[in-house]
Amino acid sequence: MEHTWRAMARDGIVGLIHPESHFTELRAKTLRRETYRRLRRHFHFRNALMLFDIAHRQIYGVHVYGTPRAPRFLSGSELLHPDIAARSLQHDGSGTAPGIKDDDDKWDLRPHAERIIGVTESQLSTWAALVDEPGTPPAEARMLYPVNRASAAVLDKIATAPRLGGIGFEWTFGWNETTDRERGLFESGSGVSDRWEDVILQGPHLTVGTPLVKQPNPTMRSKGDYSPVDFDAIGEDFIPRTNYQIAKPYDEYIAAYPKWHGEPSSTFFRLAWRRMADSATVRTVHPAIIPPGPCHMHLVLSARLETIRDTVAASGFWASIPVDFFAKVAGVSDLTQNVIRRFPHIRQHSLEPQLLLRALRLNCLIRPYAPLWEELYEIEWQQDSWVPHIGVDYDGRDPLGAVGPKWEWATPLRRAADRRQALVEIDAIVAIMLGITADELTTIYRTQFPVLQKYERDALYDATGRQLPGKLASEYRKKGSLKPSDLTVDGVTYVEPFVGVDRERDMELAHKHFSDLVD
């Protein structure tokens, strides 16, 4: 890059294909500053069509450079073919904005004027406010990758929100899987502990709003050798199977664990999340609340905010599509504390009680969460209700607010339909808190979440609110009906009729419902 800039004539133009890493690496600010001064066109490509003999997920960019000036260039992100960039520059702006994939789950190759974003110092300033340290000059801002102009407008709104880093929080990596095992603190081996204090959690144990989504199989054949946890079948004191077991006396073991205020960090309720982020998967951020007792490996991070209320509210924020969208377009693969401190965090909003209720009912799956539930319980929650006419309103469904101050087995949401609806309603609540409109919310979902869209299109729910296993749902869609004997899978009998869902419609209705509460 530098060599070609030096070789350019005073009014020359240079086009290069090269990696994008200098746009997002923290230490590349000097190169980034000089790049922005010269950049005229920036087209960010994913090699999904295998145009080059490199990995299909490989990212690269086409860059056109000119003589130095104040930053001003056109940018297009998540493109798959040069023709998309060329024709988008000539497009008249008609029709809906394209995304990453279309409604048929195929790569969206449509050109559109909305794909092209004008980037000036003002836009760079917004990006700096979102992902960089306070005081970072706009010309040194790390780049974000919105797919279209509506996505860029949502980023502008997130940029004005208060940040998690604006309040106090403590965090930890937990155990180092290599060095702490070499110290003899724990060893590899499948087992189910008798108490939570002996549990060592790993990333697959948790996902969005769910601290116990899977547990490893005893076979331990691979890192993906896990099975889902059935929330209807587990008892109040369920403890998951783990792949690591304590190898020293407990007092010696826990004395070596990272501490907060002189106490092992494992003695607190914490917000935990998978450290590794992949924007090409169904979700990028996987947050859940974990109870006092368990430790975790370093590919799970955990944090404790100023108050337990803030910690639970953060779990709700992070479980939302707006925050996941921010993580996707930031292009981060490592959700360290330097990244999550940029996540929005709004206090004392009128919808905070609704956010807390849904976050707690998603996370508080077993008895160890009883103190958390009982500390934060508000009697006004009994007046809260499901948003009408969205999701799956199955027979015998309990009202959302039908929960008392004492934790019971029925306190958490256990049916898949209820858990999905709680997450959809959290999407709408967080969007309203951030000033994101219903149209903007559905646009970022439609254009930035292709894997989640496919998951939602393929999902079927039965008459009791259970989600059908993928193979069963696929067979039912193909044939239109199944024999009664085919409807029992792993001991669970699924009851017809089966219904699908529409997340865009549901988010729109939820957004209107909660907007009316604010108004």
Secondary structure, 3 states (H helix, E strand, C coil): CHHHHHHCCCCCCEEEEECCHHHCCHHHHHHHHHHHHHEEEEEEEEHHHCCCCCCCCCEEEEEEECCCCCCEEEEEEEECCHHHHHHHCCCCCCCCCCCCECCCCCECCCCCHHHCEEEEHHHHHHHHHHHCCCCCCHHHCCCCCCCCHHHHHHHHHHHCCCEHHHCCEEEECCECCCHHHHCCCEEEEEEECCCHHHCEECHHHCECCECCCEEECCCCCCCCCEEECCCCCCCCCCCCEEEEEECCCHHHHHHCCCEECCEEHHHCCEEEEECECCCCCCCCCCEEEECCCCEEECCEEEEEECCHHHHHHHHHHHCCHHHHHHHHHHCCCECCHHHHCCCECCCCCCCHHHHHHHHHHHHCCCHHHHHHHHHHCCHHHHHCCCCCCCCCCCCCCCCCCCCCCCCCCCCCCCCHHHHHHHHHHHHHHHHHHCCCCHHHHHHHHHHHCHHHHHHHHHCCECCCCCECCHHHHHHHHHHCCCCHHHHEECCEECCCCCECCCHHHHHHHHHHHHHHHHC
